[in-house]
Every structure is written in C-alpha cells, then in structure tokens.
Amino acid sequence: MVKQPISPIEEKNQSEEPEKINLPRTSESENLKKIRHTTSHIMAMAVQKLFPQSQVTIGPWIENGFYYDFDNPEPFTEKDLKAIYKEMVKIINRKLPVIREEVSREEAERRIQEINEPYKLEILEDIKQEPITIYHLGDEWWDLCAGPHLENTGELTPKAIELESVAGAYWRGDEKKAQLQRIYGTAWETPEQLTEYKRRKEEAMRRDHRKLGKELGLFIFSDLVGPGLPLWTPKGTLLRSLLEDFLKQEQLKRGYLPVVTPHIAKVDLFKTSGHWQKYKEDMFPLMAENEEARNQEEGFVMKPMNCPFHIQIYDNELRSYRELPIRLAEFGTVYRYEQSGELGGLTRVRGFTVDDSHLFVTPEQLDQEFLNVVDLILSVFNKLQLKNFKARLSFRDPESDKYIGSDDAWEKAQSAIRRAVEKLGMEHFEGIGEAAFYGPKLDFIFQDALEREWQLGTVQVDYNLPERFKLEYVAEDGTRQRPVMIHRAPFGSLERLIGILIEEYAGDFPLWLAPVQVRLLPVAEAQLDFTQDVAAQMRLLSIRAEVDTSGDRLGKLIRNAEKQKVPVMAVVGQKEVESNNLSIRSRASGDLGIMPVSEVLDNIKNAITNYSNF
C-alpha cells in the first residue's frame, strides 16, 4: 500500500498534540533527590521560624515528593501551610548557600543538646557511619542529613513546589510513642511537571478504589470489625468469586490440585519454616493457654503464609519421582499485623487471600515448570487486560543477615530465575534485597494508568524450606532426594488485585468481570413481567442480569445504570414487548438500537466467553 502524504491540517493537528510530560520518581533522578532534600530542609526551617516551639524529627524524600515530621504543641491547619509556603519562598529567594559539614559524633551530640532537640539525639544514635554529616542553610538552620542537596536555595523554582497535606504519624511508627504531625510536600524541576503531577493526583482521586468501591457497593470497612479487615458485599463477593473461578479453571487445565488449609496453626510449624524467627513482628500475637505457655512460646498463631501447610500435605506420604511435579493450589487467607499507619484501602490490609500454589519438582523439572508458571501468569494478565508491566529479579542482599539457607542454595535458585527470563527474552531488572527470606523471586511490577507501580504476580524458587522440613522423594535410582519448591501467585492477593483493577478500569469492568452485566429498564410497570422473564432467561445462560424496579422515569433509570457502570442496558417499552425485542445501550459501543431478545442473549454470551465487550 502506498502511504498517503499527511495533509496540512493533519500535520497541524499532530504538531499541536501536547508533549507528554515525564514525571520521574525520586529514586530515578539524582537532581530530584537534591531538589526534594533541599526543599524539605527549607520547609523545616520555615516551620521553626513560624512555630519556634516545634521540634523536627525526620524529613526524607519519597517517590513523588518529601515529608517532615514535627512535634508541635498545636495541630497545623490549612492556613498554616499557606504561611509556611510563603516563608519557604522567602528563604528560596534569599539564595542561601547549602553547606555540608563533617563533624565528630561528640560534636554533633553537643550541638543537638545545645538547641534542645531530643529527637535528633535518637536519630544520631542510629547513624553508624562516621564522620557525621550536617547540612546548613546559610548560618541560620541545620539538620543531620546524608544528602544530597543543591548548592543554594535559589536553584529551586517556587512555582514547582507545593505543600500538600498534614497527617498524623507516630514517632518511629510506634503507636506507643509520641504523636507527631507529618507535612507532605512535592517539588519538581519545572512548574509544568507540578501541573501534570496535580492533574494525575486529581485523576487518581477520581479512580480511587476506596471511593469507587463504596459507590459501586463492592466492599466496606467497619470500625467494630477493625482497620485493614474488609467486608465484602454481595457484588464484591461475586467479583472475588469470578476472579477465583477464572484462575481455578486455568489451573485445572494445567494440572494443579486444589487444597484447603486452616487459618491457624501451632507456632512450631512456623518455627520450623523460619517465619517465627524472621517474620514474628509482622504476625499476630501468639494465642497461648496460659502465661507459662506464652513464656515457652507454645500455642497457636494466625498464619502469615500458606506454604508450610502445603508442605505438610506433600510430606504426608513418601512420594515417587513419577508423581512429580506435584502442584498444590489454594485461595488461602493469611493474616499480617500491619501497622495502622501503613494500611490503605484494599492495597494494604491485615487479612487477605492469596492465590497461592506450591509446586514440588525434581531439580531436572525446575526450569520447565518455572517457565510454565510464567506462562500462566502472562495468560492471566492478558485476560485482565494488564499489559504495562516489567519483570523484577528480586534477589537477596549478600550483606544482609535476614535470609536463611546456604550460599549454594541461593545461587542455584537465582540462576534458575535468570535462565528463565533470558530464555523468554523478557525485559527485566534486578532488585537486590527484594527476595523473600527463604528464596529469590521473579516479581511482576505493573504500571497503572497513572504510571504508579504495583507488585502483582510473583514466582519464587526455594531450596531452603524443603531442606528445613526434610522433604524427600524416591528418585529413579531408588535413592532419597530433596525436591525443589516453586511458590507462585499470579494475582498476588485478591484484595490488592481488585483494588488495582477498580482503579485501572475506573470502576468500568470488562463485560465478563462486571458483577452486573445487564440491567433491564422497564419504561412502565406494564412492561415489568416481560422484563423479569427476559432477566430469568439471561440468568439461565449465566448472564448476570437485574431489573430496575424503582419505577423512576427512563432518564433516571439510564443515569443510575451509567453511574453503577453497568456494561449493557436494555430499555423495554411497549413496542419492545410486542415485538419481543430489546433496545440496547452498551457502555463500550454506545446505542446499538433495537435487537431481538434471542440475538441479544447470543451476542452477550459470546462476548463473555471470548472476554470481549458487547
């Protein structure tokens, strides 16, 4: 085909398309680190100028900005934030030099005591390296800091800076310690970047799964139940079931065997696995019969992981190499005692359901089984229309002592993951220190419509737990050998996945996944019997249909269905009743006109089966 030349009008329209503004994360830009470190110090200086009784604690950069925690007698208000920002602009315009100074630990301690900043003394105790570095803003303000910083405050652009909000925070994240006030801010290289960042924030609020989840009637939280413990409504439960059934069917096709395990177990199970020693702070407290048992660490705990349970099922009988690989799968609910300040809707909860599976394989089967798991994960992502992701090789940090197992076991596991991604030609990057304590992982990092990153699917290679539990199988030569474990979860957790899907789709689920697929809208009560009959026909075909029986006018019926983001609306008036037709409106395709009932049923069923829209 000969390519047609671009017309002057088309060329003009193309040239007028706004250039995409890149918003790098702080960790991706040394310049942003300097900007945000410097801005946070300027903010702290401004706060202490305006509120002399306030004491500073920590003020790090975060991926989209920075924060500082303050101990101040009175709560900061919106009016205070405006005053602080104005004071910051004055400091910036004075072009104060940012001076790095190295001092001894004793000198740093003396200076801190001189200005009576007790929080800084605690921070100083945690700094292991010497000399101690201090950053000054001119000769008027300083703080302990490792940097980096700009050379002077005048390098900042005030119109690229904004103070965003105030939140409560506990010192050291400990609910038993002082309640502080955290001021969040953001700083960018240009005002245009700040404008784009604010646009994305507004879009994020529109897509917020907590807001949409409530509007769509999917889940709730109850103060009486407790934070981080979602309650799923009928529609939300249906959504969970759809995702579970979808993955269960995929797993059955691939030879997975379903299992169910308890929610609690003796603490001894987790002592053997190493979770109790390495993960105790993230687990709910021990349930003991009496104080003596508690002191002896005897009792039950709520499970933070499913893997030790699946290991017990495998170890229930001696296995032959002919039985392997064995693939055990469970939608297992686990419990982790997340700090209250870290909880966030469905993406960070205390009780969540993992689409967990553990494969027990021979060393010779490891590579192929790992590739098969990756193929399953990619298939799941494709059905869910999650295309924008990258692979992270989450390896151990050899300098850390948080891992279990030998260097040889870790090297074999990490090499298996490297071989897999290289064979697949998969774009990837390494995350040193991101491994689980028992083995390395291949994590799938998804980037959503707002370019935020979330970890979803994961697959892990584990030589260590089979060793700790002394797992065996009888090899072909009759000897007892140790299997290798693969841990995998394509979703990660149902809760986080649903939260991400709500935001990615902005609540507008694809037809196959929508809790309500069709809403029938009778224009008057005279059409109600016909409409109920059509809905019944749909339900017999496993089409999720409901009838709006409110009696509202047609305009409101349509608006309500659109607000609930129902994929297909069928308007039923007297003309439709007499001709056995439906007047169809699709969220994906708009007004489709009048269609016979049988044709509507066939088309909807086909669209659901093929994971397409109607």
N, C-alpha and C positions, 0 to 999 in steps of 0.2 A: 504494500500500500504506500502511495506517495504521501508524505507528510505535508499537510496544508500549511501555508505560511500564517503566522499569527497576525490578525488584523490590528490596526492601530488602537481600536477600542479595547480589544483583549489585552494588548501589550500594556495599555494604560492601567487597566484593572489589576493586572498582575503586579505592576510596579507599585501600585497603591496598597497592596496587601501588607499589613503591619509585620515588621520583622519580629520573629519570636524572641522574647527576652529570656535569656538564660538566668536561672536563679541557682547558682551553685550552693551546695551545703558548705558549712564552715570547714568541715574535715577535708573538703576538696580544694580549698583555696587558702594559701598562706596569707594572701592580702586580707581576706575576710577575717581570718583569725586575728590579725593585727588590729583591724578596724573594730572588731567586736570586743576584744580585750580592752582596747583603749577606751571605747565608749562606755563599757561597764565601769571602768575606774572613774571616768568623768561623771557618770551618774551617781556613783557612791560619794564622790567629792561634793556634788551638788546637794545630795540628801543631807550630808553632815553640815554643810553650810546653812541650810534652811532649818534643819532639825538637829541642833547641836547635841541633844541627849541620845541620839540614835547611835547604835554600835553596829559595825559591819561584821559580817561573817565570811561567807564565800561568794564569789562572783564569777562563775565560769562562762565560757561561750557554750552555746548549744547549737544544734544544726541550723536553725533559722534565726539565731539572734544571741541573746545573753540574758542572764538574770543576776540579781544580787539579793542576798538575804540580809534583812535588817532586824535588829532588836530595837523597837521604838515604842515608847510608852503609849502613844495613840495610834489607831489604825490610819493608814494612808487613804486618802479619798481621791476621787477623780480630779478634784480641784488641785490637790497636792501634786498629782502627776503633771498637770499643766505647768505649775510653778517650778517643779523640778526640771522639766524640759527647758523652760526659759533660762534657768540658771545654767543648764548644760550648754546652751547656745552661747551664753556669755563666756564660759570657760573656753569653748572651742575658738571663739573669735579672738581671744587673748593670745592664741598661738603659743601656749605654754609648752616648754620642752618636756619630753617624756624621758626621764633619766634612769638608767639601770645602775644599780649599786650592789656590790657584793659585800656582805658583812659576815662576821662570825656568828655562831649560834648565840653566844653570850651577849653580843652587842644587839642582836635582834630582840632577844628577850628583854634587855634593858630598855630599849626604845618602846617596846609594847607596854611594859609596865608603866613607863613614863606617861603614856597617853591613856592608860587605864582601859585597855581593850582585851578583856579576858578571853573572848572567842579566838582572837589571834594567837593567844598563848597555846590553846588547844591545837590550832592548825599548825603552829610551829613544831609541836611535839610529833606530828605526823610526817613532817618533812625529814626524810632520811639523808638526802644528799647534802653535801656542804661544798662551797660556802652557800649561805642563804642569799637569795636574790630579792631585792626590793626595787619596786618601780615608783618613781616620784613624778608628780605633776607639778612642774616648777619646783618651788621650795615651800609649797603650801599643803600638800597632801601626799600620802604614800600608803602602799599596802604590800604585803608579801605576795609575790607572784613569780611564776616561771616565764611569763611572757608567751608569745612575742607581742610587741607593741609598735605603733607608729612612732616617728621621731618627734612629732609635736602635734598638739591638739588641732592646729589649723589645717592639718591634712584631711580632716573629716568634713563631710558635707552635711550641715544640719538638716537640710530638706530630704536627706536619705536616712534619717533617724526617726524612730517613733517609740514612745513608751506605750506599752500595750495594755497591761493589766497588773493587778495586785492579787496575790493569793496567799493563803496560809501555808506555812511549812514548819516542820519540826526540826530543831537542831539535830544534825546527824541523821535525820529521817526517823528519829526515835520518838514515839508518842509520849514517852515518859519525860522527855526533855523539853526545853523552852520552846514556846510557840513563837515563831518568827513571822515576818512579813516578806514575801518574795515579790520584787518588782521585775516583771518581764519587759524586755525591750527588743527591738530589732534594729539593725544598722546595715546599710548596703553601700556599694560603691557609687551608685547614682540614684537620683530621685526616681528615674524610670523603673529601676528594679524595685524600689519600695512600692510604687504604684502597682506593679504586677503582683508583688507579694500580697498586697492588701486585696487585690482582685481575687487571688486564689484563696485567701482566707474567707472571703465572703462566699465563694463557691463551695468551700469546704463546709461552711455553716449550713448552706442550702442542702448539701448532701449528707450532713451529719447523721450517722446511723441511729444515734440516740433519739434525735428529733423525728426522723422518718419512721423509726421502729415504733414509736408511740402513735404517730399519725396513722400508720398502716395497721396498727393493732397486732404487732408481732411478739412483743415481749414487754415486761415491766420489771421494775425493781421495787422491793418493799423494805422499809426501814425495820419492820418487825422480823423479816427474814434475815436481813443483814446485807451490807455492801458487798458487791462482787459476786452475788448469787442471783442470776437472772431467773425470772419465772416466765415460762413460755405459754402464750395464749394459744387457743386452737389454731389460728392461722400460722403463728410462728412454729408451733409443733408440727403442722403439716409441712412447712418449709424444711424443717430439720429432717422429717421423715423422707421427703423427696430426695434430699441430698444423700441420706443414708442408703435408701433403696437403690439409687443410681450407682453408688460406689459398690454396694454389696453385689449387684448384678455383674459389674465389671470384674470384681474379684472372683466370683464363682466361675466365670468364663476362664480365669487364669489359674485355677487350681487352688484357691485359698479355702481354708476350712474355718468356719465360724466357731468361736468360743465365747463364753461368758464367765467373768471372774468377779469376786466380791469387791466391795468398796473399802473394806478394812482388812488388815492382816496383822499377825504378830510382828512386833518390831524386829524379831530375829531375822525375818525374811529380808528386811532392808539393811540389817547389819551385814548379812552375807553378801548382798548386792553392792554394798558400799554407799547406798543412798543415805543411811542414817549418819554415817561419819562425814560425808561430803555435802549433804543436802539438808541436814536437820533444820537449819534456820528457816528454810522455805516450806517446811512441813508443819501440819497442825500438831498441837502438843500431844504427847503420849497419854493414852487412856489406861490408867492403872487401877487395880482393885483396891490398893491401899498405899500408904506413904512408903512402906518398906519396898513394895514392888516398884514404885516410882523411882526410889533411890537406886534400885538394882536395874533400872531400865527394863522392866518386864511389863508387858501389856500389849495393847493394840494401837495402831496408828491408821489414819486415813491415807489411802495410797496416793503418792505423788506421781507414780509411774505404773504402767501395766506390765512392763517387761518381766519382772520377777515372777509374776503369776503365770505368764505363758511359759516361762522356763520350767515351772513346776509341772505343767501339763506335758511338756516334752519329756521331762525326766521321770514321768510316772511309770515308764516301761523302757526296757532296753531296745534301742532302735537299730535296724539294719541299714547299711548304705543303700539298699534297694528302696527304702522308704523315703530317703531324702531326695530332693528338698521337701521339708515339711513347712507349710505356710499357714500360720495361725493368725486369725484376724478377729478384731473386736472393736466395737464402738464403746470404748471404756471411759467412764467418767473418773477423773482424777481431781485431787484437791491440793491446792498450794496456798500457803498463808502469805499472800502478797500484802505488802504494806498498804494501808488505806490510801495514802497519797499517791500510790502508783496505779490505782485502779482506774479504768476508763471504759465505760460502756461495756461492749462485748469483747473488745480487743485485749483487755487485761482484767481477768476475773479470778475468783478463788475456787470455783468449781467449774470444770469444763470437760467436754467429751472429745477424746482423741480418736481419730480413725486409725487406730493402732494395728500394726501387724508385725510379727516377728518370724523371720524365716531362718530355719536351721538347715545349713547346707554343708556339703563337704568343701574342702579348700579348692578342689577342682571345679566345683559348680559355682564358686563365688562370682567370678566375672560375669558369666551369662545371666545369673539371677539378678545381679545388680543392674545390668542393662535392661532386663525385663521390668524391674521396678521403675526405672526411669521412664521407660516407655509407657507404663501405666500412668505415672504422674503427668506426663505430657499429654496423654489422651484425656485425662480429667480436665486439665487446664483448657484444652481445646474445646471441650463440650461447654465449659463455663465461660468461654469467650475471654479468657485471661491470656493475653498474648504478650504483654510487655513485661518480661521478666529476665533475670540473669541468674547464672549459677554461681554460688559461692562455695569454695572448698574450705570448709570450716575445720581447720587443723589445730592441734594443740600448740601451746606456747612451751617450748622446751625449758624455759626458765621458771615456769610456774610449778608449784607442788600440788595443784588441785586435781591432778589426774591420777588414775590407777593403772597398773599394768606395766609391762616391760617395754623398753625402747624398741625391741624387735617386733613385739605385737603391734605397736603403734606404726612402725614403719611399713609393715605388711598391709595394715588397714588403709593407711594413707596412699600407698602405692596402688591399691585396688581402685580407689576413687579416681586417682589421676588417670589410670589406664582407661577407665570408663568414659570420662569426659573427652579424652583425646580420641578414643575410637569413635565417639559420636560427633566429633568436631564441634563440640558445644563451647560457645564463648563463656569464659569463666574467670574468676579472680579468687585469690586466696585470702581467707580471713584467719590470721594467726591468733590463737587464743579463743576462737569461737567454738571449738569442739565441745561435745559433751564430756563429762569427766571419765567416761568409760570407752569413748571411741570417737573418731573423726566423722564428719557428716558432709553430705552434699546438700546444701540448702538452696531453695528456690526463692529468690528475692523479687517480689512483684512490685512494679511501679504503677500506681493507680492514675486516674485521670488528672489528678492534681500533682503528679510527679512525686508523691510521697511513697516511701518504700516500706513494704511489709514482708516478713518472712511467712511463707505458706508451706508448701510441701518440703519434706525432708527425708533423706535416706542415709542410714548410718551403717558403718561396718564395725563389728565388735568381736574382738578376740578375747576380751577381758572377762566379761560375765560368764561365758562358757567355762573359763578357767576357774573363776571363783566358785561356781556351782558344780564343778567337776562333771560337766556334761560329757556324754560319750555316745558313740555309735560303733557298731561292729563293721569294720572295713571288709573289703572283698577278700583280703588275705587272712581274715579271722581275728586280726588284732583290734584292740580298742583304741579308737581315735577321737579326737576332740572336734566337734563341729564348729563352724563359724556362724555367728548370728548377723542377720541384717535387720535393723529396725527401720520401719518406714511409716510415713503418714502423709498421703497426698494432700489432704486438706490442712493438716497441722492440727487444728481443732475446729469443731463445728461452730463454736461461738465466734472465734476470730474470723473464720471464713465468711460467716453470714454478715457480720459487721462490715467486712470489706466489700462483699457483694452488694449490700444495700447502698453503700457509698459509690461504688463503681457504676452501678446501674441507676443511681439516684432514685432508688426505690422502684424503678420500672423494670421488673424482672422479665426475662425472656418467657415466652409462652409456656414452655414445658415446666418452668420452675415457679411460675406465679401461683400463689396459694388459691386465688380465684382466677380462673382462666376466662370465664364468660359471665357477664351479668346481663340478665334479660330484663328489659324495661317496658312493662305494660303501660300503654298510654292511659288506660282507664280500667276500672275494676272488671268491666265486661270481658277484657282480654286475659284476666288472671288465670282462669282454668287452662286455657290453651298454653299460656306461658309456663305454667307449672308442669304441664305434660311434656313440653319440649325440654325443660330442665331435667326431668326424670329420664328422658331418652339420652340426654348427654351424660348423665351420671352413670347410666348403664354401660356407656362406652368409656368410662373412666375419665370423662371430661369434667373438670371441676367447675360446676355452674351454680349460680344462685339467682334468685328472683328478687328484685327490689319491690317489696310490697308496701312501701311507705305511703303510696297514694299521692306523692308530690307531682307537680307539673313536670312535663317532659324535660324542659330546660334544666331544672334542678336535678332530675334523675341522671342526666348526662354529666352535669358538673360533678356530682358526687362520685360517679363511677370514674371520672377522669382524676379526681383528687385521690381516689384509692388506687389509681394506676392499674385498673383492670385492663388486660390486653385487648379483649373483644367485648363490644357492647352490641346487643341485639334489641332493636326497638320493635315493639309489637303493637300495631294498631288494628282496627277492624279490618282494614284491607289485607293485612298480613294474615289474619286469622282465616279469612275467607279463601285466600289463595294458598295457604299452608307455606307461607314464605316468612323470611325474617329480613328486616332492614339492618344491615351490618355496618358497624363502625369499628375500625381497627386502629389501635394506638400506633402501630408500625406503618400502616398503609393509608390511613385516613378513611373517608367514606367509600365503602365498597358497593353501595346500592342494595337493591332487593335481590335475595337469593333464596332458592328452595331450601326447606329445612334439611332435607337429605344431603344436599350439596354442602351446606354449612357443616353438618356433622362430619362428613368425609374429609373435607378440607382441614378442619381443625384437628381431627385425629391424625391425619398425615403430617401436619405441621409439628405436632407434639412428638410423633415418632421420629421425625427427621431433625429434631432440635432446631426448627426454624420458626420464624414469626409468621403470623397469619395476615 
